[in-house]
């Protein structure tokens, strides 16, 4: 039996509908935050635990044991990379399974099913935002200077990353509704992204190797490198590269929106 799509606009203006969905989105993000952290003994400190653990491992293994030095202050370089790639991979993984994760809300009147991937990416960004102060602590501990003059530029770069992840999330979630193998595929691809994005290596490490294309075809690479520039080094980002990412993110968002909207009407039958 085909279920009527729950995202059909209710009576009233589309503006009222949009505000209602934003309220639901904020509520779902806050609900997940409360469930995950507020009842934990260490609270939001758990947001810092995982990236700090990775940082220690990467410093010991890659910098000390394997002598892989990304350039600049390695500790800060690694931590910024870990934070942003973790947010991206978490967002993609959660967005892919978001229709299944919110199955209890599928048939709830007034809930637009298109908010599910947005909520998933939003959850990952909450963790990211809460972890950013650690970057500044590391900068001070390492004897560096916080680049206040470039910090505001991090906001539009984060907004661009959000757009890219939501667009990709729409596409992956739409595919995953009918082809469950997509979940396993995305898990594999996000693991690969961690190593194919300049997290513990820099583009200079692969110059002249014939693998420079790894950075060129990865839209997460300019975002990560730009965040390092503005949050840690006090340098201007590569606006040209970010412009290309903006075009990719916008096209992906439009395509993903249409794909996800198309499957939303029969989503309940597949979940």
TAZI-V318633 format. One line per field, one symbol per residue. ss: DSSP state (a for helix, b for strand, c for the rest). Layout:
# TAZI-V318633
ss=???
This chain:
# TAZI-V318633
ss=cccccccccccccaaaaaaaaaaaaaaaaaaaaaaaaaccccccaaaaaaaaaaaaaaaaaaaaaccccccccaaaaaaaaaaaaaaaaaaaaaaacaaaacaaacccccccccaaaaaaaaaaaaaaaaaaaaaaaaaaaccccccaaaacaaaaaaaaaaaaaaaaaaaaaaaaaaccaaaaaaaaaaaaaaaaccccccaaaaccccccaaaaccaaaaaaaaaaaaaaacccccaaaaaaaaaaaaaaaaaaaaaaaaaaccaaaac
